[in-house]
Amino acid sequence: MMESGKNNLLELARAYDCFETVDASVFQRNARILQSMWREERGYPLGEGGGDVNSLCNSGRTR
């Protein structure tokens, strides 16, 4: 990837509050950015996962 492409990814990651120095590849950074975009579009709060999966399944929410 060209250097300007890497700079654009860094800017996007910062804009979506998902810049992480642990991203080992462009693929990983892209995935993190897309996940953050998905989260924001749906109004989910910023934070880490780790919630109880069973409580999500039994909350009455439909997919």
PyMOL CGO cylinders between C-alpha atoms (Angstrom):
from pymol import cmd
from pymol.cgo import CYLINDER

trace = [
    CYLINDER, 0.00, 0.00, 0.00, 1.24, 3.47, -0.79, 0.3, 1, 1, 1, 1, 1, 1,
    CYLINDER, 1.24, 3.47, -0.79, 2.30, 5.75, 2.03, 0.3, 1, 1, 1, 1, 1, 1,
    CYLINDER, 2.30, 5.75, 2.03, -0.64, 8.14, 1.44, 0.3, 1, 1, 1, 1, 1, 1,
    CYLINDER, -0.64, 8.14, 1.44, -3.04, 5.20, 1.83, 0.3, 1, 1, 1, 1, 1, 1,
    CYLINDER, -3.04, 5.20, 1.83, -1.54, 4.38, 5.21, 0.3, 1, 1, 1, 1, 1, 1,
    CYLINDER, -1.54, 4.38, 5.21, -1.93, 8.00, 6.27, 0.3, 1, 1, 1, 1, 1, 1,
    CYLINDER, -1.93, 8.00, 6.27, -5.60, 7.94, 5.23, 0.3, 1, 1, 1, 1, 1, 1,
    CYLINDER, -5.60, 7.94, 5.23, -6.17, 4.81, 7.32, 0.3, 1, 1, 1, 1, 1, 1,
    CYLINDER, -6.17, 4.81, 7.32, -4.54, 6.45, 10.33, 0.3, 1, 1, 1, 1, 1, 1,
    CYLINDER, -4.54, 6.45, 10.33, -6.76, 9.51, 9.91, 0.3, 1, 1, 1, 1, 1, 1,
    CYLINDER, -6.76, 9.51, 9.91, -9.89, 7.36, 9.62, 0.3, 1, 1, 1, 1, 1, 1,
    CYLINDER, -9.89, 7.36, 9.62, -8.91, 5.30, 12.65, 0.3, 1, 1, 1, 1, 1, 1,
    CYLINDER, -8.91, 5.30, 12.65, -8.45, 8.45, 14.70, 0.3, 1, 1, 1, 1, 1, 1,
    CYLINDER, -8.45, 8.45, 14.70, -11.70, 9.97, 13.40, 0.3, 1, 1, 1, 1, 1, 1,
    CYLINDER, -11.70, 9.97, 13.40, -13.63, 6.89, 14.53, 0.3, 1, 1, 1, 1, 1, 1,
    CYLINDER, -13.63, 6.89, 14.53, -11.79, 6.65, 17.86, 0.3, 1, 1, 1, 1, 1, 1,
    CYLINDER, -11.79, 6.65, 17.86, -10.35, 3.25, 16.97, 0.3, 1, 1, 1, 1, 1, 1,
    CYLINDER, -10.35, 3.25, 16.97, -6.64, 3.89, 16.49, 0.3, 1, 1, 1, 1, 1, 1,
    CYLINDER, -6.64, 3.89, 16.49, -4.67, 1.09, 18.10, 0.3, 1, 1, 1, 1, 1, 1,
    CYLINDER, -4.67, 1.09, 18.10, -0.93, 0.61, 17.92, 0.3, 1, 1, 1, 1, 1, 1,
    CYLINDER, -0.93, 0.61, 17.92, -1.38, -3.16, 18.16, 0.3, 1, 1, 1, 1, 1, 1,
    CYLINDER, -1.38, -3.16, 18.16, -2.85, -3.47, 14.65, 0.3, 1, 1, 1, 1, 1, 1,
    CYLINDER, -2.85, -3.47, 14.65, -0.33, -5.74, 12.93, 0.3, 1, 1, 1, 1, 1, 1,
    CYLINDER, -0.33, -5.74, 12.93, -1.61, -5.32, 9.38, 0.3, 1, 1, 1, 1, 1, 1,
    CYLINDER, -1.61, -5.32, 9.38, -3.60, -3.10, 7.08, 0.3, 1, 1, 1, 1, 1, 1,
    CYLINDER, -3.60, -3.10, 7.08, -6.32, -5.78, 7.11, 0.3, 1, 1, 1, 1, 1, 1,
    CYLINDER, -6.32, -5.78, 7.11, -6.59, -5.58, 10.90, 0.3, 1, 1, 1, 1, 1, 1,
    CYLINDER, -6.59, -5.58, 10.90, -6.78, -1.78, 10.87, 0.3, 1, 1, 1, 1, 1, 1,
    CYLINDER, -6.78, -1.78, 10.87, -9.42, -1.86, 8.10, 0.3, 1, 1, 1, 1, 1, 1,
    CYLINDER, -9.42, -1.86, 8.10, -11.50, -4.33, 10.09, 0.3, 1, 1, 1, 1, 1, 1,
    CYLINDER, -11.50, -4.33, 10.09, -11.30, -2.18, 13.21, 0.3, 1, 1, 1, 1, 1, 1,
    CYLINDER, -11.30, -2.18, 13.21, -12.36, 0.94, 11.28, 0.3, 1, 1, 1, 1, 1, 1,
    CYLINDER, -12.36, 0.94, 11.28, -15.30, -0.86, 9.62, 0.3, 1, 1, 1, 1, 1, 1,
    CYLINDER, -15.30, -0.86, 9.62, -16.43, -2.22, 12.99, 0.3, 1, 1, 1, 1, 1, 1,
    CYLINDER, -16.43, -2.22, 12.99, -16.31, 1.28, 14.45, 0.3, 1, 1, 1, 1, 1, 1,
    CYLINDER, -16.31, 1.28, 14.45, -18.32, 2.68, 11.54, 0.3, 1, 1, 1, 1, 1, 1,
    CYLINDER, -18.32, 2.68, 11.54, -20.90, -0.08, 12.01, 0.3, 1, 1, 1, 1, 1, 1,
    CYLINDER, -20.90, -0.08, 12.01, -21.07, 0.63, 15.76, 0.3, 1, 1, 1, 1, 1, 1,
    CYLINDER, -21.07, 0.63, 15.76, -21.56, 4.38, 15.30, 0.3, 1, 1, 1, 1, 1, 1,
    CYLINDER, -21.56, 4.38, 15.30, -24.23, 3.95, 12.60, 0.3, 1, 1, 1, 1, 1, 1,
    CYLINDER, -24.23, 3.95, 12.60, -26.26, 1.86, 15.04, 0.3, 1, 1, 1, 1, 1, 1,
    CYLINDER, -26.26, 1.86, 15.04, -25.72, 4.13, 18.02, 0.3, 1, 1, 1, 1, 1, 1,
    CYLINDER, -25.72, 4.13, 18.02, -23.76, 1.67, 20.15, 0.3, 1, 1, 1, 1, 1, 1,
    CYLINDER, -23.76, 1.67, 20.15, -21.46, 3.27, 22.71, 0.3, 1, 1, 1, 1, 1, 1,
    CYLINDER, -21.46, 3.27, 22.71, -17.69, 3.27, 22.41, 0.3, 1, 1, 1, 1, 1, 1,
    CYLINDER, -17.69, 3.27, 22.41, -16.09, 0.59, 24.54, 0.3, 1, 1, 1, 1, 1, 1,
    CYLINDER, -16.09, 0.59, 24.54, -14.85, -2.93, 24.68, 0.3, 1, 1, 1, 1, 1, 1,
    CYLINDER, -14.85, -2.93, 24.68, -16.94, -6.04, 24.36, 0.3, 1, 1, 1, 1, 1, 1,
    CYLINDER, -16.94, -6.04, 24.36, -17.13, -8.65, 27.03, 0.3, 1, 1, 1, 1, 1, 1,
    CYLINDER, -17.13, -8.65, 27.03, -20.78, -8.40, 27.90, 0.3, 1, 1, 1, 1, 1, 1,
    CYLINDER, -20.78, -8.40, 27.90, -22.82, -11.45, 28.73, 0.3, 1, 1, 1, 1, 1, 1,
    CYLINDER, -22.82, -11.45, 28.73, -23.83, -13.04, 25.41, 0.3, 1, 1, 1, 1, 1, 1,
    CYLINDER, -23.83, -13.04, 25.41, -26.81, -14.76, 27.04, 0.3, 1, 1, 1, 1, 1, 1,
    CYLINDER, -26.81, -14.76, 27.04, -28.22, -11.45, 28.24, 0.3, 1, 1, 1, 1, 1, 1,
    CYLINDER, -28.22, -11.45, 28.24, -28.06, -10.12, 24.67, 0.3, 1, 1, 1, 1, 1, 1,
    CYLINDER, -28.06, -10.12, 24.67, -29.80, -13.21, 23.31, 0.3, 1, 1, 1, 1, 1, 1,
    CYLINDER, -29.80, -13.21, 23.31, -32.52, -13.07, 25.93, 0.3, 1, 1, 1, 1, 1, 1,
    CYLINDER, -32.52, -13.07, 25.93, -33.08, -9.32, 25.92, 0.3, 1, 1, 1, 1, 1, 1,
    CYLINDER, -33.08, -9.32, 25.92, -36.00, -9.46, 23.49, 0.3, 1, 1, 1, 1, 1, 1,
    CYLINDER, -36.00, -9.46, 23.49, -34.09, -7.71, 20.73, 0.3, 1, 1, 1, 1, 1, 1,
    CYLINDER, -34.09, -7.71, 20.73, -34.71, -9.05, 17.28, 0.3, 1, 1, 1, 1, 1, 1,
    CYLINDER, -34.71, -9.05, 17.28, -32.14, -9.17, 14.55, 0.3, 1, 1, 1, 1, 1, 1,
]
cmd.load_cgo(trace, "trace")
